[in-house]
Amino acid sequence: MNKLALGTAQFGQKYGIANQEGQLKIPEIEKILKFAKNSNIDLIDTAIAYGDSEQIIGKVGIKDFKFVSKLPNLPKNCLDVNSWVKKMVQSSLDRLGIESLYGLLVHKTENLLGESGKELIQALNTIKQNGLVKKVGISIYDPSECDQVINHTRIDIVQAPLNIIDRRLVTSGWLSKLYSEEIEIHTRSVFLQGLLLMPRKNIPKIFRKWSQLFDQWSIKLKKNNLSATEVCLLYPLSLKEISRVVVGVDNVLQLDDIVKKSKFDQSEIDWNFMISKDQMLINPTNWKKL
């Protein structure tokens, strides 16, 4: 099994700090999906909130993948959570042109912990029992979100950010804990929205606070004749606990490069100098405040 999974945020909207293409055109999406299939990538990660990503995938008509999608934020004062979840999932399936999802993730864990949390959990279990989804889970921004959710209900999948800078999933102990509970672990943000792949001179000035870190990153890559793509992929792919590493691309050439470099293997170099706990750097939702 190929550990890589294809993220599709770019299919339905302009996404990523290094994205030069904007929202992708359908011919390019067709090429990407065909290349993914031929590279034994069998899982596509999408979300109802990714613009018209699901609709476009459905139009392309690719049936040879497993799909993970994510629920949008639960509407305030939702009177019938069960019906809302069923409607969201069925609409997602109709857009994709498939009969069931491999996984359905709650995009915001506070929905599970709020006043409608019990109803939401019940609704997720119902659609799982009815065969509309095989597995249910959560998409998190911080490993601490696992604390409360795991105590509330049994989940099958956790999707979390993990990259050479942001290693909270590992250092918090949650990676090994989730693995021991036989919970499937999917990671995203391997390239930190493309920031880690940008040439040093192209890194936006808003990140000047971390100039020393990016200088060192650039120098060490050059000194060891390594590409940022290789080094970024090696970290999550080498962890046995991780089932899937979700990657997003702007074109088929990027996916080709990622597939080739995902086979890279070296562990002699110490990259620990890259680790940061600074939320302003590791959480892209904070970048607009810089």
C-alpha positions as CSV (number, residue, x, y, z in Angstrom):
1,M,0.0,0.0,0.0
2,N,1.2,3.5,-0.8
3,K,1.1,5.6,2.3
4,L,0.5,8.8,0.3
5,A,-3.0,10.1,0.0
6,L,-4.1,12.9,-2.3
7,G,-5.4,16.1,-0.7
8,T,-7.9,18.0,-2.9
9,A,-8.3,21.5,-1.3
10,Q,-6.7,23.0,-4.5
11,F,-9.4,21.3,-6.6
12,G,-12.1,23.5,-5.3
13,Q,-10.4,26.7,-4.2
14,K,-7.1,28.6,-4.2
15,Y,-5.1,27.0,-1.3
16,G,-1.6,27.1,0.0
17,I,0.9,29.9,0.5
18,A,3.1,28.6,-2.4
19,N,0.2,28.0,-4.7
20,Q,0.9,29.8,-8.0
21,E,-1.9,28.1,-10.0
22,G,-5.0,29.2,-8.1
23,Q,-8.0,26.8,-8.2
24,L,-7.0,23.9,-10.6
25,K,-8.6,23.5,-14.0
26,I,-10.5,20.2,-14.7
27,P,-8.0,19.0,-17.4
28,E,-5.1,19.3,-14.8
29,I,-7.3,17.5,-12.1
30,E,-7.9,14.7,-14.6
31,K,-4.1,14.3,-15.1
32,I,-3.5,14.4,-11.4
33,L,-6.1,11.7,-10.6
34,K,-4.9,9.5,-13.4
35,F,-1.3,9.8,-12.3
36,A,-2.3,9.1,-8.7
37,K,-4.1,5.9,-9.7
38,N,-1.1,4.7,-11.8
39,S,1.1,5.4,-8.7
40,N,-0.9,3.2,-6.5
41,I,-2.3,6.1,-4.5
42,D,-5.7,4.8,-3.5
43,L,-7.1,7.4,-1.0
44,I,-8.4,10.8,-1.7
45,D,-8.9,13.3,1.1
46,T,-11.6,16.0,0.5
47,A,-14.1,18.0,2.5
48,I,-17.6,19.5,1.9
49,A,-16.0,22.9,2.7
50,Y,-13.4,22.6,-0.1
51,G,-15.5,24.7,-2.6
52,D,-16.7,22.5,-5.4
53,S,-13.9,20.0,-5.0
54,E,-16.3,17.0,-4.6
55,Q,-18.4,18.0,-7.5
56,I,-15.4,18.3,-9.8
57,I,-14.1,14.9,-8.7
58,G,-17.5,13.5,-9.4
59,K,-17.5,15.1,-12.9
60,V,-14.2,13.6,-13.7
61,G,-15.8,10.3,-12.8
62,I,-13.0,8.5,-10.9
63,K,-14.3,5.4,-9.1
64,D,-11.0,3.6,-8.2
65,F,-10.3,5.5,-5.0
66,K,-11.4,5.4,-1.4
67,F,-12.6,8.7,-0.1
68,V,-12.3,10.6,3.2
69,S,-14.5,13.6,3.5
70,K,-15.1,16.1,6.4
71,L,-18.3,17.5,7.8
72,P,-18.6,21.3,7.8
73,N,-19.2,23.2,11.1
74,L,-22.5,22.1,12.8
75,P,-25.0,24.9,12.3
76,K,-26.0,26.7,15.4
77,N,-29.4,25.7,16.9
78,C,-29.6,22.6,14.6
79,L,-32.8,21.0,15.5
80,D,-32.2,17.6,14.0
81,V,-28.5,16.7,14.0
82,N,-29.2,13.2,12.7
83,S,-31.0,14.4,9.6
84,W,-28.4,17.1,9.0
85,V,-25.5,14.6,9.1
86,K,-27.4,12.2,6.8
87,K,-28.1,15.0,4.4
88,M,-24.5,16.2,4.4
89,V,-23.1,12.7,3.8
90,Q,-25.7,11.8,1.1
91,S,-25.0,15.1,-0.7
92,S,-21.3,14.4,-0.6
93,L,-21.8,10.9,-2.0
94,D,-24.1,12.2,-4.8
95,R,-21.5,14.8,-5.8
96,L,-18.7,12.3,-5.8
97,G,-20.8,9.7,-7.6
98,I,-20.0,6.9,-5.1
99,E,-22.1,4.8,-2.7
100,S,-20.1,5.1,0.5
101,L,-17.1,6.9,2.1
102,Y,-14.1,5.2,3.5
103,G,-14.0,7.9,6.2
104,L,-16.0,10.8,7.5
105,L,-14.2,13.3,9.8
106,V,-15.6,15.9,12.0
107,H,-13.8,19.1,10.9
108,K,-14.2,20.9,14.3
109,T,-13.9,18.8,17.4
110,E,-15.8,21.4,19.5
111,N,-18.9,20.2,17.6
112,L,-18.5,16.8,19.4
113,L,-18.0,18.5,22.8
114,G,-20.8,21.1,22.6
115,E,-24.4,20.8,23.6
116,S,-25.3,18.8,20.4
117,G,-22.2,16.5,20.8
118,K,-24.1,13.4,22.0
119,E,-26.5,13.7,19.1
120,L,-23.7,14.2,16.6
121,I,-21.9,11.1,18.0
122,Q,-25.1,9.1,17.7
123,A,-25.7,10.4,14.1
124,L,-22.1,9.3,13.1
125,N,-22.6,5.9,14.6
126,T,-25.9,5.5,12.7
127,I,-24.5,6.4,9.3
128,K,-21.6,4.0,10.0
129,Q,-24.1,1.2,10.9
130,N,-26.1,2.0,7.7
131,G,-23.0,1.5,5.6
132,L,-22.8,5.1,4.2
133,V,-19.3,5.4,5.8
134,K,-16.8,2.7,6.9
135,K,-15.0,4.7,9.5
136,V,-15.6,7.9,11.5
137,G,-13.1,10.2,13.0
138,I,-11.8,13.7,13.7
139,S,-9.6,16.3,12.0
140,I,-7.6,18.2,14.6
141,Y,-5.3,21.2,14.7
142,D,-3.7,20.4,18.1
143,P,-3.1,16.9,19.7
144,S,-4.6,18.2,22.9
145,E,-8.0,18.0,21.1
146,C,-7.7,14.2,21.4
147,D,-7.9,14.3,25.2
148,Q,-11.5,15.1,25.5
149,V,-12.8,13.5,22.3
150,I,-11.3,10.1,23.0
151,N,-13.0,10.0,26.3
152,H,-16.4,10.8,24.7
153,T,-16.6,8.2,22.0
154,R,-14.8,5.5,20.0
155,I,-13.3,6.9,16.8
156,D,-11.6,5.1,13.9
157,I,-9.4,7.9,12.3
158,V,-7.5,10.9,13.5
159,Q,-6.1,13.3,11.0
160,A,-3.5,15.8,12.3
161,P,-0.8,18.1,11.1
162,L,2.7,16.7,11.3
163,N,5.9,17.9,9.6
164,I,9.6,18.4,10.2
165,I,8.8,21.7,12.1
166,D,5.6,20.7,13.8
167,R,6.1,17.4,15.7
168,R,3.5,17.9,18.5
169,L,1.7,14.7,17.5
170,V,4.9,12.7,18.3
171,T,6.3,14.7,21.3
172,S,2.9,14.8,23.0
173,G,2.8,11.0,23.1
174,W,-0.5,11.0,21.1
175,L,1.0,9.3,18.1
176,S,2.0,6.2,20.0
177,K,-1.2,6.3,22.1
178,L,-3.5,6.4,19.1
179,Y,-1.6,3.7,17.4
180,S,-1.8,1.5,20.5
181,E,-5.6,2.0,20.5
182,E,-5.6,0.8,16.8
183,I,-6.9,4.2,15.6
184,E,-5.9,5.0,12.0
185,I,-3.6,8.0,11.9
186,H,-3.6,10.3,8.8
187,T,-1.2,13.3,8.7
188,R,-1.4,16.5,6.7
189,S,0.6,19.7,6.2
190,V,3.8,17.7,5.5
191,F,5.1,20.7,3.5
192,L,3.5,23.3,5.8
193,Q,1.2,24.5,3.0
194,G,4.3,24.6,0.7
195,L,6.3,27.0,2.9
196,L,9.0,24.4,3.5
197,L,9.5,23.9,-0.3
198,M,9.9,27.5,-1.2
199,P,13.4,28.7,-2.2
200,R,14.9,30.8,0.6
201,K,14.7,34.0,-1.3
202,N,11.0,33.5,-2.0
203,I,9.9,33.0,1.7
204,P,7.6,35.9,2.5
205,K,8.8,38.7,4.7
206,I,6.1,37.9,7.3
207,F,8.3,35.0,8.3
208,R,11.4,37.1,9.0
209,K,11.1,36.3,12.7
210,W,12.2,32.8,11.8
211,S,14.9,33.9,9.3
212,Q,17.7,32.0,11.2
213,L,15.7,28.7,11.0
214,F,15.0,29.1,7.3
215,D,18.6,30.1,6.6
216,Q,19.9,27.0,8.4
217,W,17.3,24.8,6.6
218,S,18.4,26.1,3.2
219,I,22.1,25.8,4.0
220,K,21.8,22.2,5.3
221,L,19.8,21.1,2.3
222,K,22.4,22.5,-0.1
223,K,25.3,21.2,1.8
224,N,23.9,17.6,1.7
225,N,22.6,17.9,-1.8
226,L,19.1,17.1,-0.8
227,S,15.7,18.5,-1.9
228,A,13.3,19.9,0.7
229,T,10.6,17.5,-0.7
230,E,12.7,14.5,0.1
231,V,13.5,15.5,3.6
232,C,9.9,16.6,4.4
233,L,8.4,13.4,3.1
234,L,10.9,11.2,4.9
235,Y,9.9,12.2,8.4
236,P,6.2,11.1,8.4
237,L,6.7,8.3,6.0
238,S,9.3,6.7,8.2
239,L,7.0,6.5,11.2
240,K,5.3,3.1,11.4
241,E,2.4,4.4,13.3
242,I,1.2,6.6,10.4
243,S,-1.2,5.1,7.9
244,R,-1.5,8.0,5.5
245,V,0.4,11.1,4.6
246,V,-1.9,13.5,2.8
247,V,-0.3,15.7,0.1
248,G,-1.8,18.4,-2.0
249,V,-0.4,19.5,-5.3
250,D,-0.9,22.3,-7.8
251,N,-0.2,20.2,-10.9
252,V,0.7,16.7,-12.0
253,L,4.4,17.5,-12.2
254,Q,4.5,18.2,-8.5
255,L,2.8,14.9,-7.8
256,D,5.3,13.1,-10.0
257,D,8.1,14.7,-8.0
258,I,6.5,13.7,-4.7
259,V,6.0,10.1,-5.7
260,K,9.6,9.8,-6.9
261,K,11.0,11.4,-3.8
262,S,8.8,9.5,-1.4
263,K,11.0,6.5,-2.1
264,F,14.0,8.5,-0.7
265,D,15.7,6.9,2.3
266,Q,18.3,8.4,4.6
267,S,18.4,8.9,8.3
268,E,22.0,10.1,9.0
269,I,21.3,13.8,9.2
270,D,19.9,15.4,12.3
271,W,17.0,17.8,11.5
272,N,16.0,18.5,15.1
273,F,17.0,22.2,14.8
274,M,13.8,22.6,12.7
275,I,11.5,21.8,15.5
276,S,9.3,24.7,16.7
277,K,6.4,25.0,19.1
278,D,5.6,28.6,18.0
279,Q,1.9,28.6,17.1
280,M,2.4,31.6,14.9
281,L,4.7,29.5,12.6
282,I,3.3,26.0,12.9
283,N,-0.4,26.8,12.6
284,P,-1.2,28.4,9.2
285,T,-4.5,29.8,10.5
286,N,-2.3,32.3,12.4
287,W,-0.3,33.5,9.4
288,K,-2.8,36.2,8.6
289,K,-2.0,37.8,12.0
290,L,1.7,38.1,11.2
